[in-house]
Structures are given as C-alpha cells and as structure tokens.
C-alpha cells in the first residue's frame, strides 16, 4: 500500500502538510435530459461554466498555479478531450494548465478527483481540479451501449464478457430478484429520496453548491415558433415535490414485463457538470489559502464484480475502502451512495449494515439525477456543505459502475 495514505481515524483526522485538501466543490443544476433546463446546453458549455465559477470562487489563487484538470465524462465524442480542453481555456485557465478526461463510467467524476489526488499525493503536481461533465440529452442515443463492437465479444464463451453490454435496467432486476429487494421497498426508498431532496430544495440547502448557468432554450412547441431564447438555470428540475408511494406504485416496470425497476425508482437521465479545486495542504499554507480549506481526500478504492449485477458495486468497494484506510463502518457519519437504482442502493445498505438515516441526506440520483461523468463530483459538492451544516467529520462517497465495478472514497470535513 502507498505510504501517503494515513491509517486509522485518529491519524486521518490529524492535519498533515502532505494532505490532499478541497477548497471548493461546485456544480451546475442537474436537469432532466430532453426536457430540463439544460437540455440545449453542450456538456463542454456546462464544464466551462463550472470551471469559470471555480476560478471566481477562489479569487486569491492565480489560475497559473493550477497544473492539471481531470474531467470525468462517459458519452461524449472523442472522450470529451478536445471540447473539454477548449472549454477549460475558454473559462480562463492558461494554456500551461494541462487537461485530460477520464471514463470509468458512473464513477468517472470520482475517478477524476482520485486522479488529481494521487498526482498531488505523490508530488507530481501541487494544485489541480477534479471535474465531470455530461449531456445525456445529446449523447445518450445508444443508451451507453457500443454501436460498433468486435463481433467475437458478443458471442464470447465468457459470460462476464457478454454481460458487459447488458442494459443497466436488467442488472437492476437481477439485483432485486437475487437479493430479495421488493418492488414496495424500492418505491418507498425512491419516495424518500424525492422527499429529502424536496425538503432540501425548499430550505435552500442546494444553493451553496449550485452555480447558475445562462444558456439557450429551444422550445419546439412554442406557439409563436420562437426558435431560441436565453434562460438562466439555477435549480435542479427533476425533483418530484409531491412524490408518494402511491404514485410510484402506479408506474409500470421499465425494463422487463414482470420486473420491479421503474422510471420512478431508477436514477434520472440527466445533464450537468461539477468541479472541485484541490491542492496539497502545504501549498494552501504557502499561498495563504488555509482558511479556504473545506475538507480532505483520505483514500479511494475500486473493485470489480460481475457485470450482470453491477449494482452491488458499493457493497464490495466500501469494505475495501474501510480496510484500506483503517476506518470502521460505525465511524462513518454520513454516506453519499449513488442511487443508480433503488434495488442496488437498498441491497448495498443492507449488506453493509448502513443505517439509511445516514445516507443521501438531501436525496440522491433518483431525485436529483445522474449525469454519468459528473455524478462523483456532484456527490462531493452535495456532501461537504451538509457535513458542515451538521458538524460531521467523516463521510464516504460510493457508487456502482457499469460493466461491473464499485468505487468508494473517504472524505474528511474541516
């Protein structure tokens, strides 16, 4: 194991000059694909907006000090590499700041954070940005299944190889049936996600993490046939303010006729972007930015699992993270577990003995949405302010990953 990871909560909570710390974590609103407020925005447009906001939020940091930007993105053409680099420069970063994209599917944003954290921890950079972007409106046409594929793989004698292109909804059905997660339990969990998000929205709890985005809106049903207008989007728009178990129960199965996963108890297809500014603690001290530190990264682990039940990913990644960092389940005070599907979120919590009262306290992806490449950073932007509000110190971010993996990171608030 790498020597830069501190072991045991007592040691982790101590401040060390080599710590990898967060200064800001911001996100755009997350809106419904095809229907929401950002449906006509480009993913790189959203990235540029949140990167520009990151610079504005840190006016005492010379942008030239930022050495690398890592961006999670899953669906975009050319891996988002060229459009993303253009967006970074457009946002006001100098040409000397490097750029790369990362695709580890649903965990791409958390992978971007981890990439920057590792680079800082081993000393190759001092300051970086971990980010994510996705427009599922523009790029979800194939439902994230490759349209050009070596035919040998579709007929592979290895079941796991064939199952890598199983539709995600069917993997959710597998988890529900194999581990006895009922339709009623899934609907109740989904309702609670919307209720928590509705309460947080009403109380303005998302305001500190969201930046407004001014973009275009094309209303094809406009009676005046106005082709395009300027709009400013500042709120998530997928939250069902009046969600109820009764309304959830009326929805038909979405993936198989006798299934239990529906549009209501699955994550929403969404558009959004997010970014976090990271640096070594000693660098923050040298730059006079110690008072801006909001938290620190304390380790990440990723684990593989069978692709046909990819949703169990958190249930295998979290134990590995806790072992890696020497932290116990009971020492974690708050959890952000991505709600790809209610089936897998419920299974993961039950398997690990995690109290739902400590999970996704402002709602999760069922209510907020799941813009694939941005979700991991969105979770961080949602987690840190809630930890501050509740005076909590120890949190975990985790998610399942298409093709069969789980990822988890330990986050400490300061």
C-alpha positions in Angstrom: 0.0 0.0 0.0 1.1 3.5 -0.8 2.7 5.4 2.1 0.8 8.6 1.6 -2.5 7.1 2.9 -2.9 7.6 6.7 -4.4 4.7 8.6 -6.9 4.8 11.4 -9.4 7.6 12.0 -7.3 9.2 14.8 -4.4 9.6 12.3 -6.7 10.6 9.4 -8.3 13.4 11.4 -4.9 15.0 12.1 -3.7 17.7 9.8 -0.6 16.9 7.8 1.3 19.1 5.4 1.0 16.4 2.7 -2.8 16.1 3.0 -4.8 16.5 -0.2 -7.4 19.1 0.5 -10.5 20.6 -1.1 -11.0 24.3 -1.3 -14.3 24.5 -3.3 -16.7 22.0 -4.8 -19.3 23.4 -7.1 -21.9 22.1 -9.6 -24.4 23.2 -12.1 -28.0 22.4 -11.6 -28.8 18.8 -12.6 -31.7 18.8 -15.0 -33.8 16.3 -16.9 -32.4 15.1 -20.2 -34.6 16.1 -23.2 -37.0 18.1 -21.0 -35.0 20.0 -18.4 -33.5 23.5 -18.3 -30.1 22.4 -19.7 -31.3 20.2 -22.5 -29.9 22.5 -25.2 -26.6 23.2 -23.5 -23.4 21.4 -24.6 -21.5 19.3 -22.0 -18.4 21.4 -22.5 -20.5 24.5 -22.0 -21.5 23.3 -18.6 -17.9 22.4 -17.8 -16.7 25.8 -18.8 -19.4 27.4 -16.6 -18.4 25.4 -13.5 -14.6 25.9 -14.2 -15.1 29.6 -14.6 -17.1 29.7 -11.3 -14.3 27.8 -9.6 -11.8 30.5 -10.5 -14.3 33.2 -9.4 -14.8 31.4 -6.1 -11.1 31.4 -5.5 -10.0 35.0 -6.4 -6.8 34.8 -4.4 -5.5 31.9 -6.4 -3.5 32.7 -9.6 -5.0 30.3 -12.2 -1.5 29.7 -13.4 -0.9 27.8 -10.2 -3.4 25.1 -11.4 -1.3 22.5 -13.1 -3.8 19.9 -14.2 -7.5 19.4 -14.7 -9.1 15.9 -14.9 -12.7 15.6 -16.1 -14.9 12.6 -15.9 -17.1 12.1 -19.0 -18.7 8.9 -20.3 -20.7 9.5 -23.5 -19.0 12.4 -25.3 -17.4 12.2 -28.7 -13.6 11.7 -28.6 -13.9 11.2 -24.9 -14.6 14.9 -24.5 -10.8 15.5 -24.8 -10.8 18.3 -27.4 -14.1 20.0 -26.4 -13.1 19.8 -22.8 -9.7 21.4 -23.3 -11.3 24.2 -25.3 -13.9 24.7 -22.5 -11.1 24.9 -20.0 -9.2 27.6 -21.9 -12.5 29.4 -22.6 -13.1 29.5 -18.8 -9.9 31.5 -18.2 -7.3 28.8 -17.5 -3.9 29.5 -19.0 -2.5 27.2 -21.7 0.1 26.0 -19.2 -2.7 24.1 -17.2 -2.8 20.6 -18.5 -6.0 18.7 -19.2 -7.3 15.1 -19.5 -10.6 13.2 -19.4 -11.4 10.0 -17.6 -14.0 7.4 -18.4 -14.8 4.9 -15.6 -18.4 5.1 -16.4 -20.7 6.1 -13.5 -17.7 6.7 -11.3 -15.8 9.0 -13.8 -16.2 12.1 -11.6 -14.9 10.3 -8.5 -12.1 8.8 -10.7 -11.2 12.4 -11.8 -11.0 13.5 -8.2 -8.8 10.5 -7.3 -6.6 11.1 -10.3 -5.8 14.6 -9.1 -5.5 13.4 -5.5 -2.9 10.8 -6.5 -0.9 13.3 -8.5 -0.8 15.7 -5.6 -0.1 13.0 -3.1 3.0 11.7 -5.0 4.3 15.2 -5.7 3.8 15.4 -9.4 1.5 18.4 -9.1 0.6 20.8 -6.2 -2.8 22.1 -7.4 -5.4 20.6 -9.6 -9.1 20.4 -10.4 -11.2 17.2 -10.5 -14.4 17.7 -12.5 -17.1 15.9 -14.5 -19.5 16.8 -17.3 -22.3 15.0 -19.2 -25.1 15.9 -21.5 -27.3 12.8 -21.7 -29.7 14.8 -23.8 -27.1 15.0 -26.6 -25.2 11.8 -26.2 -27.4 9.0 -24.8 -28.8 7.8 -28.1 -27.2 4.4 -27.9 -28.2 4.0 -24.2 -24.5 3.8 -23.4 -24.1 0.5 -25.4 -21.4 0.5 -28.1 -22.8 0.6 -31.7 -19.6 -0.7 -33.2 -18.1 -3.8 -31.5 -15.9 -6.7 -32.3 -18.5 -9.5 -33.1 -16.4 -12.1 -31.2 -17.2 -10.4 -27.9 -21.0 -10.7 -28.3 -20.5 -14.4 -28.7 -17.7 -14.8 -26.2 -17.6 -18.0 -24.2 -17.0 -15.8 -21.1 -20.4 -14.8 -19.6 -18.9 -11.8 -17.9 -17.6 -10.5 -21.2 -21.1 -10.9 -22.8 -22.8 -9.3 -19.8 -20.7 -6.0 -20.1 -23.3 -4.8 -22.6 -26.4 -5.9 -20.6 -28.7 -2.9 -20.3 -28.4 -1.4 -16.8 -32.0 -1.8 -16.1 -31.7 -5.6 -16.4 -28.8 -5.6 -14.0 -31.1 -3.8 -11.5 -33.7 -6.5 -12.0 -31.0 -9.2 -11.3 -30.1 -7.5 -8.0 -33.7 -7.2 -7.0 -34.5 -10.8 -7.7 -31.3 -12.4 -6.4 -31.2 -10.4 -3.1 -35.0 -10.2 -2.4 -35.4 -6.4 -2.8 -39.2 -6.0 -3.3 -41.0 -3.5 -5.5 -42.6 -2.0 -2.5 -39.3 -1.4 -0.8 -37.9 0.2 -4.0 -40.8 2.5 -4.4 -40.6 3.6 -0.7 -36.9 4.3 -1.0 -37.4 6.3 -4.2 -40.2 8.3 -2.5 -37.9 9.1 0.4 -35.2 10.3 -2.0 -37.6 12.8 -3.5 -38.9 13.9 -0.1 -35.4 14.5 1.2 -34.5 16.4 -1.9 -37.7 18.4 -1.9 -37.1 19.5 1.7 -33.5 20.4 0.9 -34.7 22.4 -2.1 -37.3 24.2 -0.1 -34.8 25.1 2.6 -32.3 26.4 0.1 -29.7 23.8 1.1 -28.5 23.3 -2.5 -27.9 27.0 -3.1 -24.3 26.9 -1.7 -23.2 24.2 -4.1 -25.0 25.2 -7.3 -23.9 27.8 -9.8 -26.4 29.4 -12.2 -25.9 28.6 -15.9 -27.1 31.0 -18.6 -27.7 29.1 -21.8 -30.1 28.7 -24.7 -33.5 27.1 -24.7 -35.2 25.8 -27.8 -39.0 25.3 -27.4 -40.2 23.3 -30.3 -43.8 23.6 -29.1 -43.7 27.4 -28.7 -46.9 28.7 -30.4 -45.0 31.7 -31.6 -42.4 29.5 -33.1 -39.5 31.3 -31.3 -36.6 29.1 -32.2 -34.3 30.0 -29.3 -34.2 32.1 -26.1 -31.8 32.8 -23.4 -32.5 31.3 -20.0 -30.7 31.2 -16.6 -31.0 27.9 -14.8 -30.3 27.8 -11.1 -32.3 24.9 -9.7 -32.4 21.1 -10.1 -35.6 20.3 -12.0 -36.0 16.6 -11.6 -37.2 16.6 -8.0 -40.8 15.5 -7.6 -42.2 17.8 -5.0 -45.3 15.7 -4.4 -43.8 12.2 -4.7 -45.7 9.5 -2.9 -45.6 5.7 -2.6 -49.0 5.6 -4.2 -47.8 7.4 -7.3 -44.7 5.3 -7.5 -46.7 2.1 -7.3 -48.7 3.2 -10.4 -45.6 3.1 -12.7 -45.1 0.2 -15.0 -41.8 -1.8 -15.0 -39.4 -0.1 -17.3 -37.1 -3.0 -18.3 -39.0 -6.2 -18.2 -42.7 -7.0 -18.1 -42.6 -8.7 -14.7 -39.9 -6.5 -13.3 -39.7 -4.2 -10.3 -37.5 -1.4 -11.6 -39.4 1.6 -12.9 -38.7 5.1 -14.1 -39.7 6.2 -10.6 -37.3 4.0 -8.6 -34.3 4.4 -11.0 -31.9 7.3 -11.4 -32.9 10.0 -13.8 -31.2 10.6 -17.2 -29.7 14.0 -16.7 -27.4 16.8 -17.8 -24.9 18.6 -15.5 -21.3 19.3 -14.6 -19.3 19.8 -11.4 -15.7 20.7 -10.3 -13.6 20.7 -7.2 -10.4 22.7 -6.5 -7.7 20.5 -4.8 -4.2 21.1 -3.6 -1.6 19.9 -1.1 -2.2 21.4 2.4 1.4 22.8 2.5 0.7 24.6 -0.8 -2.5 26.1 0.6 -0.5 27.3 3.5 2.2 28.8 1.2 -0.5 30.6 -0.8 -2.3 31.9 2.2 -5.4 29.8 1.4 -5.6 27.7 4.6 -8.9 29.4 5.6 -10.5 28.2 2.4 -10.0 24.5 3.0 -13.3 22.7 3.4 -12.2 19.1 3.6 -9.7 16.5 2.6 -9.5 13.4 0.5 -8.4 10.4 2.5 -8.3 7.5 0.1 -10.1 5.7 -2.7 -10.7 2.1 -3.6 -12.2 0.4 -6.7 -13.3 -3.2 -7.0 -14.7 -5.4 -9.8 -17.8 -7.5 -9.6 -19.9 -9.5 -12.1 -21.3 -7.2 -14.8 -24.8 -8.7 -14.7 -25.2 -7.4 -11.1 -23.0 -4.3 -11.3 -25.3 -2.5 -8.8 -23.7 -4.4 -5.9 -20.5 -2.3 -6.5 -20.8 -0.2 -3.3 -21.2 -3.4 -1.2 -17.8 -4.6 -2.4 -15.9 -1.3 -2.7 -16.9 0.2 0.7 -15.4 -2.7 2.7 -12.2 -2.5 0.8 -12.0 1.3 1.4 -12.6 0.9 5.1 -10.0 -1.8 5.3 -7.5 0.3 3.3 -8.0 3.3 5.5 -8.4 1.6 8.8 -11.8 3.1 9.4 -14.8 1.2 10.7 -18.3 1.3 9.3 -19.6 2.9 12.6 -17.0 5.7 12.4 -18.5 7.0 9.1 -21.1 9.6 10.0 -22.6 10.3 6.6 -22.8 8.4 3.3 -23.3 9.5 -0.3 -24.2 6.3 -2.1 -25.3 6.9 -5.7 -28.9 5.8 -6.4 -28.4 4.3 -9.8 -31.4 2.1 -8.9 -33.3 1.7 -5.6 -32.7 -2.0 -5.8 -28.9 -1.8 -5.7 -28.8 1.1 -3.2 -31.0 -0.8 -0.8 -29.1 -4.0 -1.2 -25.8 -2.3 -0.6 -27.0 -0.6 2.6 -28.5 -3.9 3.9 -25.4 -5.9 3.0 -23.2 -3.5 4.9 -25.5 -2.7 7.8 -25.6 1.0 6.9 -28.5 3.0 8.5 -30.5 4.7 5.8 -30.9 7.7 8.2 -27.2 8.5 7.4 -27.4 8.0 3.6 -28.1 10.7 1.0 -29.5 13.2 3.5 -30.5 15.6 0.7 -31.7 12.9 -1.7 -29.8 11.0 -4.3 -29.8 10.3 -8.0 -33.4 9.1 -8.1 -34.5 12.6 -7.2 -31.5 14.7 -8.3 -30.5 12.8 -11.5 -27.3 11.0 -12.6 -25.3 12.9 -15.3 -22.9 10.0 -15.6 -19.5 11.7 -15.8 -20.4 14.4 -13.3 -22.0 12.4 -10.5 -19.0 11.7 -8.4 -18.1 15.3 -8.2 -21.7 16.3 -7.7 -21.8 14.0 -4.7 -18.8 15.8 -3.2 -20.4 19.2 -3.8 -23.5 18.0 -2.0 -21.7 16.1 0.8 -19.3 18.8 2.1 -21.9 21.5 2.8 -24.1 19.0 4.6 -21.2 17.8 6.7 -20.5 21.4 7.7 -24.2 22.1 8.4 -24.4 19.0 10.7 -20.9 19.4 12.1 -19.8 16.0 10.8 -16.2 15.0 10.1 -16.3 11.6 8.3 -18.1 10.8 5.1 -17.9 8.3 2.3 -18.9 8.6 -1.4 -19.6 5.4 -3.3 -21.3 4.2 -6.5 -21.8 1.2 -8.7 -20.2 1.2 -12.1 -21.5 -0.2 -15.4 -19.6 -3.3 -16.7 -19.3 -4.5 -13.0 -17.3 -2.4 -10.5 -17.7 -0.3 -7.4 -15.8 2.7 -6.2 -15.6 4.5 -2.8 -13.7 7.4 -1.4 -13.2 8.6 2.2 -13.9 12.3 2.7 -13.0 14.3 5.8 -14.5 17.7 6.6 -12.6 20.6 8.2 
